Amino acid sequence: MKINFIVAASCLLLSYSSVTLAVVDITTLKGPTTNTAVPAANNGTVTDPATTTFGSGTTSRLALYVPSTVYSDYPGWLPLYKALVFQGIPVRVTKDIAVAKTHGAVLAYQGLQSKYLGSTDAATWSTYVSGGKTLIAIGLTSTDTNLKTTFGVTPDTTTNKNAREVIVLNPPSAAYPATSVNSMFDMTDVRDKEIPLWRDDLDTGFTTIGYTLAASTAPNGVFALGSYRTSAGVIDTKAGITIKSTANGGKAVAIGLDLGAFIGESNGGKTNGIPRSYDAQYEPGYDNFIRLIKQLYVTSTSTGLVTSWPVPGNMGVHFSWTYDIDAQDSYELAYTVAKDLQSRGIGGTINWQAKLVKDAYDIASFSHYYRNISAVEALGNMELASHSVSHSPNLLNFPVGTGKEIWDGIDYDEDNYFPFIGQCTNTSATGPWTTNIPGATTCDTPNDRLYFFTLAGSLLGEARVSKYILESISINNSTVVSYRTGHLLYPDALPQVLAATGYKYSSSGACNDQMTHMPYQPFYNLAYNQAVDIIEFPLTASDEDGQINGDWAAPGSAQYPNGSYAYNQAVLINKIAKYGGQYTFLIHPTTAGLPGLTQTLFSDKFAFQQTLTPKITNVSYFDTMSGRGDFHSARIASGIDVAVVGTTATVTVTLTKPIRDLTLKVPTAWAFASSTVGVKATPGAVVLLNTVAAGTVTLTFKTSGTVASTSAPAPGPTKTTTTISIASPTVPPPTPTPNNPRMVDDFADPSRYSSEQNAMGYYTGDDGTVTYRTSVQGDWLMLSVNPTSYWYTLLGPADTCNDFSAYKTLSLAVRYPTTTRVGFNVVIQDVDAASCSEMTQHPFNATALINAATPVGPDNWLHLDLPLTNFGTFDAKSLKAVTLSGFTVNGQVEVDYLYFS
């Protein structure tokens, strides 16, 4: 679309379609008119838990126990707390052991060290666990006899500083039921099961404590949930994470890593090369420790507990398309990418560089092209955000500044902010790159080819001047609250500078480098004494990380033996969806690039956006940076408390800010009864619909019974979810009968499936040979299989005889995305009625039926109805599981539902 500009003396009018938009002439601007207080240079004092608001809530929350003697020595309690609440765990922080022990689950941070722990408190904790409660100890070094018995371990007397390179999460053991907390991890994915701790070649990393396990027997003995692998490539004889359970459900868990420091250093980008990549790959890092703690928490009571899901609307990934406008042609092409998103009903964030000075880096592109911003704003779906003023490669050497920096388009002012980038010179063939200009930064390089210096730059100037100019020209009167630095450089003072200048959200880090796929709250000077009121959404991937284009190809194709970039990013997104992470993609809408670097056509970048978006719609909640930030700001400040009386659970959600589409994860056995706000209830999850105001929300559930299962296309049951109006209770579902199908799974909930639960609330998974793992693509299950693969789903609790004698048929729907039909066996497993544990398999080879089936409807599903008589003689009152196995060839199978009728 052609855009015509009409220039007047002091006002520029943009003629766009049939709308005339007034655009401010930046040469008439002068501001900001108020100064910014310069943040202090030091890190601040260590945060005392007693000075925070984190001590509220009831005993249903996880207690984070940080004794008075500990917090000043170990400030890592604060990043640990932040990571817990970002994962959705309700937490109450306390320094008082008398308060902590009233909770059903306690996370003791460094308080069980010998130097902090007396015999009285040691005895208290031993009694606590023996009473059936859960104690997770970070930094256990106490050699108290009672505690050694309680935990079943003897700790190192000194920490290990260099031999233990990774911690390897061990697979669940059938002999040790407590180890099922590890079932959420993909043991076939090295990134999921191994967390790096040390970089041997750089001799840097994190210190660890090792635990020698006492001799014990299952099921209530001690087991290593995580083992260290040494720099020599062997498993250490001492464990890194241990668990010991009691007969009445108590658990004692020891973690030999200072998890608070690990999180704090990761958030600050101080991991010094330990991560296995910078971005664009799966690197859950500290997320897996928090996921483990979350699972221990929700299983610490027999009735279960409630957490908040990190993505609105019970979706898998909180996704943002983001764009950096830092080249001349980007201003026009920004409209193209924004219009494409608008056509799909979604939005994104555009970070505009306010380039006001012509220098060795670029022309004053903002001054030339800023009027295009109005055309993008007029679309109504894109957030206006800042990408600095200078985009300097020397940002790490910038001073904080004066807080007086301004843009004056009329007259010269001594506070005018005009950062200038010059190119350094090389004095000899091998000599250093230098500049002799007084006041210039040292010579830095973004690409090992061109070296630059910057004059008159400051961190406050970059933030406050760009914010002022963007807000001044906004036709929507937008407030700029999101920021990204040039080159993703992250100065130590950036968090407090952004907060001081009115920003709320940043995307200047990189997820792999920060060892998380979650948003996080950065800390003052990137230390972790004091939190800063900023939320960071680290970049997940960008157009600079691979062969970006619109091709969609699975691994094994001739052109893409490892898969196309779009395909691999979709795989990454589905991995992150297992625990509700965030995904931030960066596109530079330009074909331009720095000299010497490979240039990528804009058409290829745009094609990538058009290909990937529909592929991940069913697992993604698309949002702007500020939209994500507002959601998480409200969510981490909320509280969840649970009270169970008889068979009724009352959940109280305390909201300090409005929030939209907040999802509560509840035990799948709970049946929704009522709510004081409108909700959508599905097995294991309740979404508070739309925007809920600050205040208190009360929900009730029956702890026995199930919510009516969602289902699948005809001829199976109709797909439904339960939408509940305000204060309107529902009637528990009727007992299944032959005329009321019993849904095993409809694969309609990616987040539920990523937690390895079917629609009945029971475990589902595979043998680990399923290529690229099984994943729910929103409304169906995708299996990439080979002849040795099998997938299975349980029909009830372990060691239980499950009665399906009322049913006569097992139904499922399958289809084949590559059109090649893959045959397989459907296997019913039953158990002996006496012990409910001795299993027998009853297979039916469905290959012939699959090959003969006719696709139904526009989606080409093959609907298979298998009479249970096909499976021979089995005990229908003692069923265990349904398995798919014996696949005839390598290929892909999609499954849409599985139910008995």
Salt bridges, closest charged atoms under 4 A:
ASP48 OD1 - LYS95 NZ 3.00
ASP156 OD2 - ARG164 NH2 3.18
ASP156 OD1 - LYS238 NZ 2.75
ASP186 OD2 - ARG773 NE 3.14
ASP189 OD2 - LYS575 NZ 2.75
ASP192 OD1 - ARG291 NH1 3.66
ASP192 OD2 - LYS578 NZ 2.88
GLU194 OE2 - ARG229 NH1 2.72
ASP201 OD1 - ARG199 NE 2.67
ASP236 OD2 - ARG164 NE 2.65
GLU283 OE2 - ARG191 NH1 3.81
GLU283 OE1 - ARG276 NH2 2.46
ASP324 OD2 - HIS387 NE2 3.41
ASP324 OD1 - ARG484 NH1 2.82
ASP326 OD2 - HIS387 NE2 3.15
ASP326 OD2 - HIS391 NE2 3.05
ASP340 OD2 - ARG344 NE 3.21
ASP359 OD2 - LYS355 NZ 2.76
GLU405 OE1 - ARG464 NE 3.93
ASP408 OD2 - LYS30 NZ 3.61
ASP413 OD2 - LYS30 NZ 3.93
GLU471 OE2 - LYS467 NZ 2.89
ASP492 OD1 - LYS270 NZ 2.92
ASP543 OD1 - HIS588 ND1 2.96
ASP543 OD2 - LYS605 NZ 3.36
ASP623 OD2 - HIS318 NE2 2.99
ASP623 OD2 - ARG660 NH2 2.45
ASP641 OD1 - ARG61 NE 2.91
ASP745 OD1 - ARG752 NH2 2.61
ASP746 OD1 - ARG752 NH2 3.41
GLU756 OE2 - ARG773 NH2 3.89
ASP766 OD1 - ARG773 NH1 2.78
ASP779 OD2 - LYS719 NZ 1.99
ASP830 OD1 - HIS842 NE2 3.02
GLU894 OE1 - ARG815 NE 2.65
ASP896 OD2 - LYS719 NZ 3.91
